[in-house]
Amino acid sequence: MARVQSLHGLHARPSHAVVSLAMGFDLEIELEVDGRIADANSVLSVMTLGAVTGAEVQVRASGKGAQEAVDAMVALIESDFGEGS
């Protein structure tokens, strides 16, 4: 589980960073916020989660290297995406 630290939540630029990271792995990664599930390989899907500052994001992955992908995604989400929060 990760908590969104960015002051503006997962808006367009951070969502793009999530997708860029996800595309570096050859497996499926899902994000879940308050029962809404997003494919981490889709900017639109990630943006529609509506993850605001402080939102808890459950990260799941399946396939070879799943734990590495989850750890990397959690670290990214818990960062401020370079926004200087």
C-alpha positions in Angstrom: 0.0 0.0 0.0 1.2 3.5 -0.8 0.0 6.9 0.3 -0.1 9.7 -2.3 2.2 12.5 -1.2 1.9 14.9 -4.2 -0.1 18.1 -3.3 -2.1 17.7 -6.5 -2.7 13.9 -6.3 -2.4 11.7 -9.3 -3.1 14.3 -12.0 -1.8 14.1 -15.6 2.0 14.3 -15.1 2.2 11.9 -12.1 -0.1 9.5 -13.9 2.2 9.6 -16.9 5.1 8.8 -14.5 3.1 5.8 -13.2 2.5 4.5 -16.7 6.1 5.0 -17.7 7.3 3.0 -14.8 4.6 0.3 -15.4 5.6 -0.1 -19.0 9.1 -1.0 -17.9 7.8 -4.2 -16.5 6.6 -7.2 -18.6 3.6 -7.9 -16.3 0.2 -6.5 -15.3 0.1 -3.9 -12.6 -3.2 -2.6 -11.0 -3.8 0.3 -8.7 -6.8 0.4 -6.4 -8.2 3.5 -4.6 -11.5 3.2 -2.6 -12.7 0.2 -4.7 -11.8 1.8 -8.0 -9.3 -0.2 -10.0 -6.9 1.1 -12.7 -4.6 -0.5 -15.2 -1.2 1.1 -14.4 -0.4 0.9 -18.2 -3.2 3.5 -19.0 -2.8 7.2 -18.2 -6.6 7.7 -18.5 -7.3 4.7 -16.2 -4.8 6.0 -13.6 -6.2 9.5 -13.7 -9.8 8.3 -13.2 -8.8 6.8 -9.9 -9.2 10.3 -8.4 -6.3 9.7 -6.0 -5.9 12.9 -4.1 -3.2 13.9 -1.6 -3.2 11.3 1.2 -5.2 8.7 -0.7 -4.2 5.1 0.0 -3.3 3.2 -3.2 -3.2 -0.6 -3.2 -0.7 -1.8 -5.8 -0.9 -5.3 -7.2 1.1 -7.0 -9.9 1.2 -10.5 -11.3 3.9 -12.2 -13.3 7.7 -12.6 -13.0 9.2 -9.7 -11.1 5.9 -8.7 -9.5 7.4 -7.8 -6.1 10.0 -5.6 -7.7 7.3 -3.8 -9.7 5.1 -3.3 -6.6 8.1 -2.0 -4.6 9.0 0.5 -7.4 5.4 1.6 -7.9 5.0 2.2 -4.1 8.2 4.2 -4.0 7.0 6.3 -6.9 3.6 7.0 -5.5 5.0 7.9 -2.1 7.4 10.4 -3.7 6.1 13.8 -4.7 6.8 13.2 -8.4 9.3 16.0 -8.3 6.7 18.5 -7.6 8.3 19.9 -4.4 5.5 19.2 -2.1 
